[in-house]
Amino acid sequence: MSLAVGIGISPVFGGSVWSPAQLGSDLIAWYSAKRSSSVILNGVDVVFVDNDLINEDFSGGALPSGWSEPSGSVGISYAGGKAIVAQTTLDHTLTIRSPTYTTNNEIWSQVDVTFNSWSLSAGVLAAVFIQTGTGNPLDMQVIESSGNLFWRTVYRDDSGGHATNYISKPAIVLGQTYVVTMRHVKSVAAGIDQVWIDGELFLDVSGLANNTINSSIFVDMGSMFGSIDALNVSFDNVRVGTSGFAQVPELVDEDFTTDPGWTALYGSPVVSGGVFTVDQNPDNEGSQSPTFTVPTEIWFSVDITLVAETSSSGNETIISRLIGSTDVPYDLVLRNSSGNIQFQSRYKTNAGVTSVNHTGKNLTVGQTVNIVVQAVKDASAGLYRMWVDGDILLEVTGLANDTLTFPNKIILASVFGSFTRMKLSFDNVKVGTTGFTPNAVAEWQDLSGNSNHVNNTVAVDQPLLDVANKKITFDGVSDFLQSNSFTGGNLTQPSSVFIVAQRSLNQGQYLFDGISVSNRNSLRQQATAGNMFLFSGTDTDSLYVSNANKEIHSVLTNGVSSEYWVDGVSKNTSNTGTQVLSGLTLGSRYDGTTFYGGDIFEVLVVNKALSTAEHNQLGHYLAARHGLTWTDI
């Protein structure tokens, strides 16, 4: 019987939704671009971004839907896009509590905390932010000492006791906002508790036996305790996920929820609804950031929305400038080209000539895009890059730009030219000395729990993450990712590999391979006819001709009974040899040659020959996730 599952339908078997986790210990490795949190990007310190359980910014001005105040609303308010706990007598029963979420063996949480005022007796404690359930796996607290407040953390293991860690960080400053990030991993012997403040790691405990501690199922804020004291604390941007959050050392970080006090140029900046907006008429308008320390490498990120425009062809608007004391190394321009509003990059070298790059990327009214710019100053290795929504549209390298005065401030919306009429809004402006999300993949993490991550430390050989389309793109020139030896040892036959991929280049190329000459299972496209070949010691032609479609490739490596399917349809049964698989290479041959040009969406490696039912379950699961159709084998 052949059953085709419709596109996008969730695979339900036996009354429940099936997941690869049901393969248990047979699942050796699992890589998914659907879980972008598992992709570590080059140049970011704590790189995960996954707000899949809770993401609350308190912008509604009231208790958010699903949240609760377990002990009533006295001393709790919501204003200015923040939740505020103001207690005249510290009382641990006054709390803001998130909705419950699905328990998970790994939970990350994050919150922005601002201490507005306090009057505290010696030694008074306050539990500011807690990952909690029936018990409290991980607390972030403050404690009074000599008239000041200091951070401390409390975590638990199976012994039931609370371990306290006093953080070696200067006293808390009134009015300053701190970003607190916590990670709790539950395990029999590999438990982890970590805490960051403003991206700096202060607690790092691993190897814990904490599997009997109740998993985090909600977060509490402002669970304060003590007596005859007062504390006023604001909370914002609460995020909870099964992976972590980006931490980037920043020179500027502005979301324009309040007037930032930037310098107005030729007009007044307007703050409206949390977005910095300039109504652009023919007059020059703009706003300039505070100055920052001049680095030799600078990254700039901003979200831009074209609100309205009545411009004529040829009109131009400088929408952002990176400027130094005397030079303008980089401009980002919007230009009306025959009615299309397009991005244009302008950059300088030591010669002082402004080079113009027409990206061909359009911006339509109402559209919001994220812009990332990288500039590096050097006598011979200077560079400028620009990404729009993760797509690189400018890349010039090997420049001499070291005599330029490099940026120490940015300007938004510095308009010039006559009859230029564009209304733009700007949000989430960040300037730092390392990257944000320019999508070079340093590591693709294994979701099976076996830590068989694939990685590449050479920046020019790293594939790119396409967050919007949930895929990893390999350039077919030098990109690949490779694991170390599998943590459980060699993968003996029989074994199975599933890979969802779509090639863009028609050439000789490897989708996957092993990591050494003697222990290989591979799937590759032949250069001449384009046939797909399997190898585990014996090179075997499947007779299936590669095409440019997105497909689910499944390979059973089992000696003379090896078999290859595409979207559930068998293409070949043959003898591919008897070699084991000791590790995995994606996007090239094991030795970093014969590169794959195209996209990989998801990969699973299984330590057995799947039953027909299991094979179809996994096929339907992948088809539903990636908009494909699977035919039962």
Secondary structure, 3 states (H helix, E strand, C coil): CCCECCCCCCCEECCEECCHHHHHHHEEEEEECCCHHHEEECCCCECCCCCCCEEECCCCCCCCCCCECCCCCCCEEEECCEEEEEECCCCCCCCEECCCCCCCCEEEEEEEEEEEEEECCCCCEEEEEEEECCCCCEEEEEEEECCEEEEEEEEECCCCCEEEEECCCCCCCCCCEEEEEEEEECCCCCEEEEEEECCEEEEEEEEECCCCCCCCCEEEEEEECCCCCEEEEEEEEEEEECCCCCECCEEEEECCCCCCCCEEECCCCEEECCEEEEECCCCCCEEECCCCCCCCEEEEEEEEEEEEECCCCCCEEEEEEEECCCCCCEEEEEEEECCEEEEEEEEECCCCCEEEEEEEEECCCCCEEEEEEEEECCCCCEEEEEEECCEEEEEEEEECCCCCCCCCEEEEEEECCCCCCEEEEEEEEEEECCCCCCCEEEEECCCCCCCCCEECCCHHHCCEEECCCCEEEEECCCCCEECCCCCCCCECCCEEEEEEEEECCCCCEEEEECCCCCCCCEEEECCCCCEEEEECCCEEEEEEECCCCCEEEEEEECHHHEEEEECCEEEEEECCCCCCECCCEECCCCCCCCCCEEEEEEEEEECCCCCHHHHHHHHHHHHHHHCCCCECC
